[in-house]
Amino acid sequence: MASLENVKTLLGIFDTSQDSLLNLYLSRAEKFVKNYCNIDEIPVELDEVIEDIAVYRYRMNGVENVKSESKGSLSETYRESLPDDILAQLNRYRRVKVV
């Protein structure tokens, strides 16, 4: 099972002030993985991927609808989906959905 403590360590959070939000991101990451992979149970091998998704979504909080931003000579472009390395790990567990 994905761990709140691991997510907090990855983010450098050492108090409980963000626990509710991080638990929400973990819960949503688990649902995303189940839907994306078309599975009912999440294999233990995907726990770290779920933690990575929660960390990614936490860090992207506030820039969800921003595609790019420029300030003077500095320009930043934001991703619209999960990073390719996360999707590649999920694709190994993805099942075809038969309708």
C-alpha positions in Angstrom: 0.0 0.0 0.0 1.3 3.5 -0.9 2.6 5.3 2.1 1.8 8.8 3.3 5.1 8.9 5.1 7.0 8.1 1.9 5.2 10.9 0.1 5.9 13.4 2.9 9.6 12.4 2.9 9.8 12.9 -0.9 8.3 16.3 -0.5 10.3 17.3 2.5 7.3 17.7 4.7 7.9 16.8 8.3 4.7 17.9 10.1 1.0 16.9 9.7 -0.2 20.2 8.2 -0.6 18.7 4.7 -1.7 15.2 5.6 -5.4 15.6 4.5 -4.4 17.0 1.1 -1.7 14.3 0.6 -4.1 11.5 1.6 -6.5 12.9 -1.0 -3.8 12.9 -3.7 -2.9 9.3 -2.7 -6.5 8.2 -2.9 -7.0 9.9 -6.3 -3.7 8.3 -7.6 -5.0 4.9 -6.6 -8.2 5.4 -8.4 -6.4 6.7 -11.5 -4.1 3.7 -11.6 -7.1 1.3 -11.3 -8.9 3.1 -14.1 -5.9 3.5 -16.3 -4.8 -0.1 -16.0 -8.3 -1.5 -15.9 -7.6 -3.5 -12.7 -9.5 -4.0 -9.5 -6.5 -4.6 -7.2 -3.3 -2.7 -7.3 -0.1 -4.8 -7.3 2.5 -4.0 -4.6 4.9 -3.2 -7.5 2.8 -0.1 -8.3 2.9 1.4 -4.8 5.9 3.6 -5.6 4.2 4.7 -8.8 1.2 5.8 -6.8 3.4 7.7 -4.4 5.1 9.4 -7.4 1.8 10.4 -8.9 0.7 11.9 -5.6 4.0 13.8 -5.3 3.7 15.0 -8.9 0.1 16.2 -8.5 1.0 18.0 -5.2 3.8 19.8 -6.9 1.5 20.8 -9.9 -1.2 22.1 -7.6 -2.0 25.7 -8.7 -0.7 25.3 -12.3 -3.2 22.7 -13.6 -4.6 25.0 -16.3 -1.4 26.8 -17.2 0.4 25.5 -20.2 3.2 28.0 -20.3 4.3 31.1 -18.4 6.8 33.8 -19.4 8.5 36.4 -17.1 11.0 38.5 -19.0 13.5 36.2 -20.6 12.4 33.2 -18.5 9.9 30.9 -20.1 8.4 27.8 -18.5 6.2 25.1 -20.1 4.1 22.8 -17.9 3.1 19.2 -18.7 -0.6 18.4 -19.5 -0.4 14.8 -18.3 1.7 12.6 -16.1 5.5 12.2 -16.9 6.4 9.6 -19.5 8.4 7.5 -17.0 5.3 7.1 -14.8 3.1 6.2 -17.7 5.7 3.7 -18.9 5.6 1.9 -15.6 1.8 1.9 -15.6 1.6 0.6 -19.2 3.3 -2.7 -18.1 0.3 -3.4 -15.9 -2.4 -2.1 -18.3 -5.1 -4.5 -19.4 -7.2 -4.3 -22.5 -10.8 -3.5 -21.7 -13.2 -5.7 -23.6 -16.7 -4.2 -24.2 
